[in-house]
């Protein structure tokens, strides 16, 4: 009887995910799953936009992408990482916001056909993206770290 109760307890614990996971591990797993889901949705929306092949098309793409990116950052701000990862996550959110802040300048440069300014701003955005992807990797959010493909 005692052995069957122990067996039932293990099965119940395994089904609820509490057999071997500490509260911090479950919190980290939940955070990573939520972040990856938010990133997947964001990437799908971005990839649904027409790819720009000319400078004027960059402006049109960015006008469509910017509101999607703003909503994505708002969604990411709703997530709560484990306390041990909070500083990394705050830095990540700051870099996401900084990247979004470049968008109006990118749109303006593309609309004016100012390739030099456009290249400078997109280089800054690329540098931020590298930091963002590195932070996501550090947090264990591999879907986010990979970026859209």
C-alpha positions in Angstrom: 0.0 0.0 0.0 2.7 2.4 0.9 4.6 1.6 -2.3 1.5 2.3 -4.4 0.9 5.6 -2.6 4.5 6.6 -3.3 4.1 5.6 -6.9 0.8 7.6 -7.2 2.5 10.6 -5.7 5.4 10.4 -8.2 3.0 10.1 -11.1 0.9 13.0 -9.9 4.0 15.1 -9.3 5.3 14.3 -12.8 2.0 15.2 -14.3 2.0 18.6 -12.6 5.6 19.2 -13.3 6.7 19.4 -9.6 8.6 16.2 -9.2 12.1 17.6 -9.8 11.7 21.2 -10.6 12.3 23.8 -8.0 10.0 26.9 -7.9 12.9 29.0 -9.4 13.4 26.5 -12.2 9.6 26.5 -13.0 9.7 30.3 -12.9 12.6 30.3 -15.3 10.9 27.8 -17.6 7.7 29.7 -17.6 9.5 33.0 -18.4 11.5 31.4 -21.2 8.4 29.8 -22.7 6.5 33.1 -22.5 9.4 35.0 -24.0 9.8 32.5 -26.8 6.1 32.6 -27.6 6.1 36.4 -27.7 9.2 36.4 -30.0 7.6 33.8 -32.3 4.5 35.8 -32.7 6.5 39.0 -33.3 8.8 37.3 -35.9 5.7 35.9 -37.7 4.2 39.4 -38.0 7.5 40.9 -39.2 8.0 38.1 -41.8 4.5 38.7 -43.1 5.5 42.2 -44.2 6.8 42.7 -47.8 10.6 42.6 -47.8 12.0 45.9 -48.9 14.4 45.9 -51.9 14.7 49.7 -52.5 15.3 52.6 -50.2 11.7 53.9 -50.5 10.4 50.4 -49.7 12.5 50.5 -46.4 10.4 53.4 -45.3 7.2 51.5 -46.0 8.5 48.4 -44.3 9.5 50.3 -41.2 6.2 52.1 -41.0 4.6 48.7 -40.9 7.2 47.1 -38.6 7.4 49.9 -36.0 3.9 49.5 -34.5 4.5 45.7 -34.4 7.8 46.3 -32.6 6.3 48.7 -30.1 3.5 46.2 -29.2 6.2 43.5 -28.9 8.2 45.5 -26.4 5.0 46.2 -24.4 4.3 42.5 -24.3 7.9 41.8 -23.2 7.5 44.3 -20.4 4.7 42.2 -19.0 6.9 39.2 -18.5 8.7 38.6 -15.2 12.1 36.9 -15.3 13.4 35.1 -12.3 15.1 37.5 -9.9 18.6 36.3 -10.8 18.0 37.4 -14.4 16.3 40.7 -13.7 19.3 42.9 -14.4 19.9 41.2 -17.7 16.3 41.5 -18.6 16.2 45.2 -17.7 19.2 45.8 -20.1 17.4 43.8 -22.8 14.3 45.9 -22.5 16.3 49.1 -22.6 18.0 47.9 -25.8 14.7 46.9 -27.3 13.3 50.4 -26.6 16.5 52.0 -28.0 16.1 50.0 -31.2 12.5 51.1 -31.5 13.6 54.7 -30.9 15.7 54.6 -34.0 12.8 53.7 -36.3 11.4 57.2 -36.9 14.9 58.3 -38.0 15.2 55.3 -40.3 11.9 56.0 -41.8 12.8 59.7 -42.3 16.1 58.9 -43.9 14.6 56.3 -46.2 11.8 58.7 -47.3 14.4 61.4 -48.1 16.6 58.9 -49.9 19.5 59.7 -47.5 21.5 56.5 -47.8 24.3 57.7 -45.6 22.0 58.4 -42.7 20.0 55.3 -43.3 23.2 53.1 -43.2 24.4 54.8 -40.0 21.0 54.3 -38.3 20.7 50.7 -39.4 24.2 50.0 -38.3 23.3 51.2 -34.8 20.2 49.1 -34.9 22.2 46.1 -36.0 24.6 46.6 -33.0 21.6 46.8 -30.7 20.2 43.6 -32.2 23.4 41.8 -31.4 23.2 42.9 -27.8 19.5 41.9 -27.7 20.2 38.5 -29.1 23.1 37.9 -26.7 20.8 38.9 -23.8 18.1 36.5 -25.0 20.7 33.7 -25.3 21.9 34.4 -21.7 18.3 34.3 -20.5 17.8 30.9 -22.3 15.2 32.2 -24.8 16.7 30.5 -27.8 13.8 31.4 -30.2 14.3 35.0 -29.4 18.1 34.9 -29.6 17.9 33.3 -33.1 15.8 36.1 -34.5 13.4 35.9 -37.4 14.4 33.6 -40.2 
